[in-house]
Amino acid sequence: MEIPIADWGKAKARREIAQSNFELERLNVAQERVNFEQSILLKVRQFDLVRDQVSRALRAYEVSRKRQEMTRNRYYIGKIGITDLNIAVQEQEAARRTFITSIRDFWEAYYDLRRSTLYDFAANKSLVNLPQGY
């Protein structure tokens, strides 16, 4: 059986390395938390922008529908030609596609935010099932 009387600082060096590794991991965790919070804030801002875009796209679609209806009525009474009617119909379809695309973008942003935060905003509850007592 051998018992070293002196290890020439090996134990102290190992302890200091372990302490340094612990501190490095603590700093890495803190940085990852900051990065996560920044990412969530960015996603919330993007979600707000997409929500505003849906509102504007809906308004543009409503305006294009009214324009198309007025143009159709003017075509029926002979005030304008078929070309103007076709342009109004194409603009209405483009506005409709833009509105549908903005709705898709809204739901993608909503579920991306929900997945990132693990929180159901509609039901106002966490999506994580924690055991009782947490």
C-alpha positions in Angstrom: 0.0 0.0 0.0 1.4 3.4 -1.0 0.3 6.7 0.4 1.8 9.7 -1.3 3.0 12.1 1.2 3.4 14.9 -1.3 1.7 15.1 -4.7 3.6 18.2 -5.7 0.4 20.3 -6.2 -1.5 17.8 -8.4 -4.6 17.8 -6.3 -4.6 21.6 -6.0 -4.2 21.9 -9.8 -7.0 19.4 -10.5 -9.3 21.3 -8.1 -8.4 24.7 -9.8 -9.1 23.1 -13.2 -12.5 21.8 -12.0 -13.3 25.2 -10.5 -12.4 26.9 -13.8 -14.5 24.4 -15.8 -17.4 25.1 -13.4 -17.1 28.8 -13.9 -16.9 28.5 -17.6 -20.0 26.4 -17.7 -21.8 28.9 -15.5 -20.9 31.7 -17.9 -21.9 29.6 -20.9 -25.3 28.9 -19.3 -25.8 32.6 -18.6 -24.9 33.5 -22.2 -27.3 30.9 -23.6 -30.0 32.3 -21.4 -29.4 35.8 -22.7 -29.3 34.5 -26.3 -32.6 32.7 -25.7 -34.3 35.8 -24.3 -33.0 37.9 -27.2 -34.4 35.2 -29.6 -37.8 35.3 -28.0 -37.9 39.1 -28.0 -37.1 39.0 -31.7 -39.8 36.4 -32.4 -42.3 38.5 -30.5 -41.5 41.6 -32.6 -41.7 39.5 -35.8 -45.1 38.2 -34.6 -46.3 41.7 -34.0 -45.2 42.8 -37.5 -46.9 39.8 -39.1 -50.1 40.5 -37.2 -50.1 44.1 -38.5 -49.4 42.7 -42.0 -52.5 40.6 -41.8 -54.6 43.6 -40.9 -53.2 45.6 -43.8 -53.6 42.7 -46.2 -57.2 42.3 -45.2 -57.9 46.0 -45.7 -56.2 45.9 -49.2 -58.3 42.9 -50.1 -61.5 44.6 -49.0 -60.6 47.7 -51.0 -59.8 45.5 -54.1 -63.1 43.7 -53.8 -65.0 47.0 -53.7 -63.0 48.3 -56.7 -63.7 45.1 -58.6 -67.4 45.3 -57.8 -67.6 49.0 -59.0 -65.6 48.2 -62.1 -67.9 45.3 -62.9 -70.9 47.6 -62.5 -69.3 50.2 -64.8 -68.6 47.4 -67.3 -72.2 46.3 -67.3 -73.4 49.8 -68.1 -70.8 50.2 -70.9 -68.6 52.9 -69.3 -65.3 50.8 -69.4 -63.9 48.0 -71.5 -63.1 44.4 -70.7 -59.4 45.2 -70.2 -60.2 47.4 -67.2 -62.5 44.8 -65.8 -59.7 42.1 -66.2 -57.2 44.4 -64.4 -59.6 44.9 -61.5 -60.2 41.1 -61.2 -56.4 40.4 -61.3 -55.7 43.0 -58.7 -58.5 41.5 -56.5 -56.9 38.0 -56.9 -53.5 39.3 -56.1 -54.8 41.0 -52.9 -56.6 37.8 -52.0 -53.4 35.7 -52.4 -51.4 38.3 -50.3 -54.0 38.1 -47.6 -54.0 34.3 -47.5 -50.2 34.3 -47.5 -50.1 36.8 -44.6 -52.5 34.6 -42.6 -50.2 31.6 -43.2 -47.3 33.7 -42.0 -49.2 34.7 -38.9 -49.9 31.2 -37.9 -46.4 30.1 -38.6 -45.0 32.9 -36.4 -47.6 32.1 -33.7 -46.7 28.4 -33.6 -43.0 29.2 -33.8 -43.3 31.5 -30.8 -45.4 28.9 -29.0 -42.9 26.1 -29.7 -40.0 28.3 -28.6 -41.6 29.3 -25.3 -43.5 26.1 -24.6 -46.5 28.2 -23.7 -50.0 28.2 -25.1 -51.0 31.8 -25.3 -54.7 31.1 -26.3 -55.2 28.8 -23.2 -52.8 30.9 -21.1 -51.0 27.8 -19.8 -47.6 26.1 -20.0 -47.1 23.3 -22.5 -44.7 21.5 -20.2 -46.3 18.9 -17.9 -44.4 19.3 -14.6 -45.0 16.9 -11.8 -46.9 18.2 -8.7 -44.8 20.1 -6.3 -42.7 22.0 -8.8 
